[in-house]
Amino acid sequence: MNFEFSDEQQQLRETVNRYLTEQYTFEKFRAVNASAEGWDKTAWAGLAELGVLALNVPAAQGGLGYGPLETLSVMGACGRSLLLEPFLSSAVIATAVLRSFADDAAVAELLTKMASGDAIAVLAHYEPDSRYETQWVKALARKSGNGYKLDGHKAVVLHAGAADTLLVSARVSGNPQDAGGVSLFRVPRDAKGLTLEAYPTIDGQRAADVYLDAVQVPAESRLGKDGEALPAVEAALDIGLAALCAEAVGVMQALLEATVAYVQSRQQFGAPIGRFQALQHRIADMLIHLEQARSMSYLAALRCTDENAAERRRALSAAKALVGQSCRFVGQQAVQLHGGMGMTDELIVSHWFKRLTAAELMYGDSDSHLQRYAALTGI
Amino acid sequence: MRLEFTEEEQAFREEVRTFLREKLPTGIREKVLNGFELSREDHVLWQRTLHERGWGGLSWPKEFGGPGWNSVQQYIFEEETALAGAPRLIPFGTKMVAPVIMAFGNAAQQQRFLPPISSGAEWWCQGYSEPGAGSDLASLKMRATLEGDHYVVNGQKTWNTLGQYADWIFCLVRTDPQAKPQSGISFLLIDMKSPGITVRPITLLDGGQEVNEIWFENVKVPVQNRVGDENKGWTYAKFLLGHERTNIAGIGGAKRELARLKRIASSEKKHGRPLIEDPLFAANIAQVEIDLWALEITNLRVLSGERGSTVPGPDASILKIRGTEIAQRISELLMHAVGPYALPLRREAMEAGWQSDPTREAPGPRYAATLAAAYLNQRKLSIFGGTNEIQKNIISKMIVGL
């Protein structure tokens, strides 16, 4: 049992941390957030140059072939700097999906492009009725000519607007809640019949609802065997969950530090408010939540590639439930302890709070993971 | 980074398990697993059994007759013993006064006092708190005046856990009333048979008599029973409190009680179905299990030195707060699991043998009889060993830097 990071992992962490601290300042975040696209190609190219986008791409496709611990090592900095670029959605989750199908020459080529920052892909899986249930797929894929016709509605697809390629899940057989019968397709974002209803999310990231209306795709765009794509989707989402937990821990760490600095400088009743025990105890509670969340982010990273899917998902649900609860507590208390200033758009505090709020709601909120944990544990 | 223990550590765990299978008396095991009170004899027997195996003092170095275990081995030992239903080690001798005597006592004190602690021949209790000195321990008033070759001790100690069984008590006493509170304290070892000592049990909210108050009236204590220097007792006291905290998260005990909660919730019925299938109750169990999992990893992080030191420093405050909150939550859920049958008050049900005695009448399921009393008793967890509020003071000062 040890919790040491390898030299490589530490180096990665420092490199990305330095780059983002220098290049992705709060002012930069504001500028990117205010832009129409909501993400910055220069910053993306910078991340590609650092090799960060190649982290999860297999070596055979020109990537670094790293895993969840290396991803964890860079996610903290991504959270702290409120990165708006599609790192989690493309370089972690979609990359993890595609990795399962890298035998496919077209997929391998896509991965190579993603490693160098020349392509962006995102997973379009959840639907309005599925809430956080990964099995629930209603979108349809019907055989049509030498390919498929896709119809459906995908909900809150992170960074869909930035992507060249959407990885769309659709049912080839069975009912919406069946585990089998789901296929996955590579669909160009500009495919005929595919429309995006784009919007910013509460934390300034970009997302879209994706509508598929008789979108014709060739048979070669299907990933893997027909109707057997769900395990790969779930495995990738668990890798994404682990990364999201690590990102949230980075944000919580930043918020705790900012809050401590604030209560040490803010004077009321002739003293820094950090002298008051009610506030000291609240900060102690924030630290406890942060450290418990950090422990679970380690568990998530260590277990998210487990071959035993039930055990893997159990650990990931435990992690996301607890990290989500910590996100809520630490975020809310950071705003509270900053008083009126915590309510302003001017301070980065409110933006970190919104990122934590989003993090709890993404890929399963705490209650849904608590229930999934209970079901998988047999409680 | 990896969560798994090393092969040597796994082998050690197996060794502990084998020992427990062979040496833990069934009667004692049954009492612990079902939440019954243990007798003095149970504790002494278990301590003697450990001593015979060479495990009388977990952290004790070999030169003092201990196994010389590192903190990971101690953790594994405490987890396995708790899971198996062994008594928790009475800490006052082995974990509190012994490390002080090893670090600050002289050779004569080490030879006189350490062997009977390890063998269980002498029972120690703690003499720290006073009616006016709880969280503010340094304000203690019990007075010791040097008269020739002995001190004369007058005053009162309180909350002396299992003091009714004790042969010896270690006390913080005031030897210099003029000095600053922390500077005038000495550390004395006092024979409980000394004339002038009166032990009075305090009945607690669960009806049990676990703690006492102890009165000292002109009690003579030989000067050779002072540990270390006069007026340096506060340093030793803080050192002791650091050692008290090695198993502070109580992971093994919490796992054991959680398993018991699941057993009881599976056997209780709601709307004709097992209570454990009730979504709300299931979510409550799941929540506490997840909280415990996170705390276990945090505990391993502290043990591995990830947070800077394996010596329980301020991080132990995190473990204490979460550990006690989780244990208290489990005790709440255990009580709620049996619903209205938590209400009948059966003090005698705490005694071993009650549950299996068919002549005793029990309203409701027999396992329900001890659960409310245990819940009431567990409220102490967030109060003793430094209240959880004091722990938060420590965190905000020592970790956060406020």
Interface residues (C-beta under 8 A of the other chain):
Chain A: M1 N2 F3 E4 F5 L69 L256 V260 V263 Q264 G274 R275 Q277 Q280 H281 I283 A284 D285 L287 I288 E291 Q292 A293 S295 M296 Y298 L299 A301 L302 A318 A321 L322 D367 L370 Q371 Y373 A374 T377 I379
Chain B: M1 R2 L3 E4 F5 T6 E9 V72 K262 I276 P279 A282 A283 I285 A286 Q287 E289 I290 D291 W293 A294 L295 I297 T298 L300 R301 L303 S304 E306 I318 I321 R322 E389 Q391 K392 N393 I395 S396 K397 I399 V400 G401 L402
